[in-house]
Amino acid sequence: MQTELSKTLGVEHAVFGFTPFPAVAAAISRAGGFGVLGAVRYTAPDDLKRDLDWIEAHVDGKPYGLDVVMPAKKVEGVSEAEVEAMIPEGHRQFVRDTLAKYGVPELAEGEASGWRITGWMEQVARTQLDVAFEYPIRLLANALGSPPADVVDRAHDQDILVAALAGSARHAVKHRDAGIDIVVAQGYEAGGHTGEIATMVLTPEVVDAVAPLPVLAAGGIGSGQQVAAALSLGAQGVWLGSMWLTVTEADLSSPAVTRKLLAAGSGDTVRSRALTGKPARQLRTEWTDAWDDPNGPGTLPMPLQGLLVAEALTRIQKHEVEPLLGTPVGQIVGRMTGERSVQAVFDDLTRGFEQAVDRINRIAGRSGT
């Protein structure tokens, strides 16, 4: 599964694996793909440094990258406390009432929320980059469009390729004009923040719009046959995220979430603003249903929604309140039916890819060539 881009980066397979888990990122690179560590949860620079040190020690010299979340436009002089003060009391009461309805226990006295939206704020992302640029990362990806111009320049000065996710050809052209090296065409099927155009439609549109820039296809891809389809549409690789949530190297820290993922079908996700205020595909739960109910207060824009629900999500996760318990994941969740290693995932991908290529060769009358 090699392409011009994978050869440029020195990887065996054109499979880019996004994950919040260092052990998974390292295993992806060791298996011949390109591991990309998600940095959004690292609000303390020392924590990111610790995990990048670990990856360096366990990646066997293979290349890897980092994914950050930062806006292209900077908002000056706004603190987290000032932003949080904008949250209406009615929305806070809705959260309290919903948690009380399901009997979700409070956090212990003095216990802080384990998940905050601060990783979405530019100043936090810049501290992550200050750490990351001390390491030999080969790729910097941004999930909120093109990074600021100075970040792109800084990456290029260190011979680091820059990638940005796009949900439309229009967004992809903006990335190209901003000096981005790789566009990730993320279809509607993908987990997390995603647009409204399906991968099969989006990928060739983006390929045509930004040629000759390399494009990675993302969303609804979890088999070798789907990798072959993406490459046939003009992509130079695939970007996989959801598939790694149930690998044995992952650390979801919640057996209940893993059980729900393994039991879910491809129709058991929903594109909801309940998590961050922007549409994000995730497991459908009674929590997402409550926020999407037209009789409710409705979600707030980013970053207000994320700040509003941070403590609630920590309580739900800590106490594993299953009706409310969810996670971002794509429609490919229907293929995630058992726990297996990263290497086993790659074995399945390569086997399916070979079968797909052989099938097309037979159809084209080129069998055996």
Salt bridges, closest charged atoms under 4 A:
GLU12 OE2 - HIS13 NE2 3.66
ASP47 OD1 - ARG50 NH1 3.36
ASP51 OD2 - ARG41 NH2 3.97
ASP51 OD1 - ARG50 NE 3.01
ASP53 OD2 - LYS49 NZ 3.43
GLU76 OE2 - LYS74 NZ 3.83
GLU80 OE2 - ARG116 NH2 2.76
GLU84 OE1 - ARG116 NH2 3.31
GLU89 OE2 - ARG96 NH2 2.37
GLU106 OE1 - ARG315 NH1 3.64
GLU111 OE1 - LYS318 NZ 2.76
GLU122 OE2 - ARG126 NE 2.66
ASP130 OD1 - ARG154 NH1 2.94
ASP150 OD2 - ARG126 NH1 2.92
ASP177 OD1 - ARG176 NE 3.10
ASP181 OD2 - HIS156 NE2 2.66
GLU196 OE2 - ARG271 NH2 3.76
ASP289 OD1 - ARG284 NE 2.74
GLU322 OE2 - ARG259 NH2 2.75
ASP348 OD2 - ARG340 NH1 3.79
ASP348 OD1 - ARG351 NH2 3.72
